[in-house]
Every structure is written in structure tokens, then in C-alpha cells.
Amino acid sequence: VLGGGSETDAAGMAEVVSWNLGSVPGVNELEASVDGVQSVVFSAAAVPDVPDRITILEGNGQSGEVGTVLNLPPTVLVTDRLGNPLAGVQVDFLPEANGGTLADGKQVTGSSGAAASGPWTLGTRAGIQSVRISVVGVDPVFISATAVPGPAVSALSLVEDSQMGTVGAEVPAPPGVRVEDAFGNGVPGTPVLFSLGEGPGSLGTPGAIDGAEAVSGADGTAAALSWTLGTAVGLYEVSAAVGGLPGTISFRAVAMPGEARMVAIRSGNNQSAPRGTSISVPPSVVVTDRFENRVPGVSVLFSVVEGGGEVNGAEVLTDGEGVAEVTSWTLGPSEGANLLSATVEGLDPATFQAFALSAPPFQVSRVAGQGQSGSVGSPLPVSY
């Protein structure tokens, strides 16, 4: 009360300057007293003010599996500026995007000032989900919950079905899977075992997997550290077994030959032919990598080293079998050894040897003595 100690005026009247009601709703009383006189009492009803604040009571910070109902529905308290609970105030509960669904999203506060929505069913996307709670004229509040993935029901490959690689080397992308629940959320904590499968027969080594035992992370993915192909050219396979799921996921990679490392004689060595003629079997070489796989598409240059002969088709690319062959090799004009080299850049050459032989007579012609006659038992005039 302001001016509570007033004196009466000339008319015998006295009044206070102002009377501010208390902060708690209910009846307020004010007593006016004069010494020796019976006092009088004034009464006034204090009613709650307009809504000023929303306070969360229950339902915040829960967690549950995607698509399931949380234990506690969102519950709030609506108060005025002095903290008095307000009854009969409309409260709107509205899930945010991907926040699931709420039953009975429009509620009215009861006598305690509290309001609760119906059950909150989480959405199907894992992560933080929230509900917006609003009252007209008041800043909204948000209740959040964590939706965790459901049990694993499927797994998907993270890499291309068939990669290309080089023998004895790692593939570009190691095998990996994503483990998912029924709604496509990644499921963490699932064991995955990667195993080597079939390779190209019994040739070479089968390859290796580093980090064959893996566990899916927070995003549901699990991958081997690396996959090294075997040393033989051909198709390799790896399978992934995902804990709790039937069947396996297959990964394939085709191993191609490595860089050319050796040039070796295949055919056409140590032949002989008359000088100035072609040998019967054209020289050919095979080009291989460090694991003796044949390498196609390699440029091979055939050059006469000794004997002065001639090569037809001197520069050749190896075919699909790693073979390069000249069209022909004509030996030099002189008798003796002829040498031919087959060279791949950066590698030791392969050298062919052939022997040029003396040329046989090519034609026999009559010079004299044709058409003579003579007596039996006597020499002809002109000898043959």
C-alpha cells in the first residue's frame, strides 16, 4: 500500500495513494484503523495474469526405437509473469519435421496449469526428433527425444559389384557394407566378417584381406581395411557375412596383368635358311609381368643386330596373349650367323639367332654340245 498513513481531510475523508494486490491469486484484504475506533476491512480478489511462460515438466530427453511410442508424453506448465499456474489455457503440441506423430496435439491446461499431449510416436528416421509446444502470446518451447535405429534387417554393398585391379595390388575400394533397419537407418554395432572366395584356379596366390573382422559404426557402415588381389590374372571374389542376417554379400574384382617386366623368346630361334631368304618360322616373343602373367598391348621393336638382314613388321603390339611376332625375317647376303633383337623399352631384350647358308644353284643352262651326232663308240666333237 502506498500512502497507508493518511490523515482525514476537512470532510473527514482519508484514502491511500494506491493498493497493489499480492502475487498469489485469491482474496486480498486491507484494514483501515483509527485509535479508539473500530477498524474497517476492504477486500479485493487477485486473479491470475495472462500467460507468460511455458515450462517443460515431462517428456524431454527420452530415447526410443524409431517408429515406437515413448514412455512419457510431452507435459508442460503454463504460468503468468509471477509464476502463477494458469488454468483453461490452450496449448498446441506439434511435431517438427521427421518428428513422428502425436495423439491429441491440442490440449487445455487444468487447474494445476499443466497440459499433456497424447502418446508421442517417434518417426522412422533415426536421430534427434522434437515437438514444438506453443501458447498464444508466449515464446514456444521444444521437447526433444533421440530415435535410435531398430534391429538389422538388411545389408547393402557400398562398392561397385565388379572392380578392376592389378595382380598383387590393392583394389581401389575395399569391400564394405551398410547395415540397415526396416526403415533404412544405419544400424551400429553389427559384426561383419569378410572372407576370400574363389579365385582364378590354382594359379598364383589367392590374395589377402586386411581387417576382415569389422563392426558397423554409427552410420551403419563396416568395411575391410584393404583387399589385395592374387598374383594370377582373372576374377576374384570376397563375401561379407553380416551378424544376424541370412546369406552373404558378394564382391568381385578382375585382376589385370601388371607392368611388363620380361621379354622372352616364344618361337623362331636357332633356324637356318639360305642367305638372302626368309626363315620359315617368324620370330615371336612373349611379354610378362613380375608374376609371369602375359601382358597385352606392349610395344615390341624387332631390330637386326648382326648379319645385315631385313625385318618386315618390325614394330608390333603384343596381342591378348602377350605375344608379338614379326611378319618375316630375311637373312643377310653373307653366310654365317644373323642376330635379331626384340626390345621393350626399359627391359632387357630377347635375341634371336639364325644361320645363313650357302645358296644352292638356282638354274642349270645348256652352253654347248646340243644337237650333235657321231659314230657309236667314238667321242663327239664338242663336249657338254
Secondary structure, DSSP 8 states (H G I E B T S, - for coil): -BSTT----TTS----SB----SSSEEEEEEEEETTEEEEEEEEEE------EEEEEE-TTEEEETTSB-SS--EEEEE-TT--B-SS-EEEEEE-TT--EESS-EEE--TTSEEE-S-EE--SS-EEEEEEEEETTEEEEEEEEEEE-----EEEESS-SEEEEETTSB-SS--EEEEE-TTS-B--S-EEEEEE---STTSS---EEES-EEE--TTSEEE-SEEE--SSSEEEEEEEEETTSSS-EEEEEEEE--S--EEEEEE--SEEEETTSB-SS--EEEEE-TTS-B--S-EEEEEEEES--EEES-EEE--TTSEEE-SEEE--SSSEEEEEEEE-TTS--EEEEEEEE----------S-TT----TTS--SS--
